[in-house]
Amino acid sequence: MANTFLLDDARPSILARLMQGAGDWLDLLAQGHRVSRRVSELTGLSDAQLAARGLTRDDIPRLIAQEFSAY
């Protein structure tokens, strides 16, 4: 009877886990940059420009949370 060795290690290698972690970190960094740009864009608008969009300054945090909650 022949011994069969199955290499069915479901865990990814350490290198794969490190690469995944680095990729996840870069994704978070990019998301933070997008959030920052959007906040700057909205806070840079005048009150009249915000009102034309149906917004006030108090709405900005809620709007940002809604826009980026899917990420």
trRosetta pair geometry for C-beta under 8 A, 3 or more apart (Angstrom, degrees):
i j d omega theta_ij theta_ji phi_ij phi_ji
12 16 3.7 -108 169 93 116 134
12 17 5.4 146 92 -53 111 79
12 20 7.2 74 95 -16 161 137
13 16 4.6 99 54 6 77 101
13 17 7.1 -142 96 -3 41 85
14 17 5.7 -55 -147 38 33 110
14 18 6.3 34 153 -20 66 105
15 18 5.7 -53 -146 36 31 111
15 19 6.3 31 155 -18 65 106
16 19 5.8 -54 -146 38 30 111
16 20 6.3 32 153 -21 64 106
17 20 5.6 -52 -145 36 32 112
17 21 6.3 34 154 -20 64 105
18 21 5.7 -54 -148 36 31 112
18 22 6.3 30 154 -18 65 105
19 22 5.7 -53 -147 37 32 111
19 23 6.3 33 153 -19 64 106
20 23 5.7 -55 -148 37 31 112
20 24 6.3 33 153 -20 65 105
21 24 5.7 -52 -146 35 31 112
21 25 6.3 32 154 -20 64 105
22 25 5.6 -53 -148 35 31 113
22 26 6.4 31 154 -17 64 105
23 26 5.8 -55 -149 37 32 110
23 27 6.4 36 151 -22 64 104
24 27 5.6 -53 -151 33 33 114
24 28 6.5 31 152 -17 65 104
25 28 5.8 -54 -151 36 33 110
25 29 6.4 35 150 -21 65 106
26 29 5.4 -50 -145 36 34 115
26 30 6.3 35 155 -19 65 104
27 30 5.8 -55 -149 37 30 110
27 31 6.4 30 152 -19 64 106
28 31 5.6 -52 -146 36 33 112
28 32 6.3 36 154 -21 65 104
29 32 5.7 -53 -150 34 30 113
29 33 6.6 32 150 -20 62 104
30 33 5.6 -53 -152 33 34 113
30 34 6.6 34 150 -18 66 102
31 34 5.6 -52 -150 35 35 111
31 35 6.3 36 152 -19 67 104
31 68 6.9 119 -174 -158 104 120
31 71 5.3 150 -128 154 135 155
32 35 5.7 -52 -146 37 32 112
32 36 6.2 34 154 -21 64 107
33 36 5.7 -54 -147 36 30 113
33 37 6.4 31 155 -19 64 104
34 37 5.8 -53 -148 36 31 110
34 38 6.4 28 155 -18 65 107
34 68 7.4 152 102 -103 110 120
35 38 5.8 -59 -149 38 30 109
35 39 6.3 30 154 -19 66 106
35 64 6.3 79 -154 -170 91 114
35 68 5.6 6 -92 -72 103 164
36 39 5.8 -53 -146 36 30 110
36 40 6.3 30 155 -17 64 107
37 40 5.7 -57 -149 39 30 112
37 41 6.2 35 152 -24 65 105
38 41 5.5 -50 -147 33 32 115
38 42 6.4 23 157 -12 65 106
38 64 6.2 146 107 -116 121 93
38 67 6.7 -149 176 95 163 153
38 68 7.8 -178 43 -46 154 117
39 42 6.1 -61 -147 41 29 103
39 43 5.9 17 161 -9 68 113
39 60 6.9 89 -135 169 73 118
39 64 6.0 17 -79 -96 88 144
40 43 6.1 -60 -135 45 26 101
40 44 5.9 31 161 -26 62 114
41 44 6.0 -65 -152 33 21 113
41 45 7.4 30 151 -31 57 97
42 45 6.0 -44 -162 11 38 113
42 50 7.4 73 -170 -102 81 104
42 55 7.6 -71 -156 129 113 158
42 60 5.0 153 126 -127 138 110
42 63 7.1 157 -115 84 162 137
42 64 7.6 -130 22 -61 152 100
43 57 7.5 64 -119 -135 72 94
43 60 6.5 58 -68 -137 79 163
45 49 3.9 -125 -173 91 104 125
45 50 5.1 131 109 -54 124 80
45 53 7.8 -5 164 7 166 132
46 49 4.7 98 51 6 76 100
46 50 7.1 -139 95 -2 42 85
47 50 5.6 -53 -148 38 33 112
47 51 6.2 36 152 -22 66 106
47 56 7.6 11 -147 -138 86 66
47 57 7.2 -51 -105 -35 84 102
48 51 5.6 -52 -145 36 31 113
48 52 6.5 38 152 -25 62 102
49 52 5.6 -47 -151 29 33 115
49 53 7.0 22 151 -8 61 104
50 53 5.8 -67 -159 43 36 105
50 55 4.4 -91 -177 86 88 94
50 56 6.1 102 134 -112 130 22
50 57 6.6 -6 -166 -57 177 58
50 59 7.7 155 -178 49 117 116
51 54 7.4 45 -171 -80 36 18
51 55 7.1 -117 -77 60 26 52
51 56 7.3 37 -82 -84 72 65
55 59 4.5 -132 -153 70 85 141
55 60 7.1 84 174 -65 127 65
55 63 6.8 -10 -122 -47 131 150
56 59 5.1 109 52 -5 64 102
57 60 5.9 -25 -167 -10 46 117
58 61 7.8 -47 -179 23 43 96
59 62 5.6 -69 -162 48 53 111
59 63 5.5 53 146 -27 85 111
60 63 5.7 -59 -142 38 28 111
60 64 6.3 29 160 -20 66 106
61 64 5.8 -55 -146 36 31 111
61 65 6.3 32 155 -19 65 107
62 65 5.7 -55 -150 37 31 112
62 66 6.4 30 153 -18 65 106
63 66 5.7 -54 -148 36 31 111
63 67 6.2 28 156 -19 66 109
64 67 5.9 -56 -143 38 29 109
64 68 6.2 -7 169 11 65 114
65 68 6.8 -77 -140 52 20 87
65 69 5.9 41 162 -56 63 104
66 69 6.0 -38 -139 0 24 117
68 71 5.3 -34 -173 15 73 119
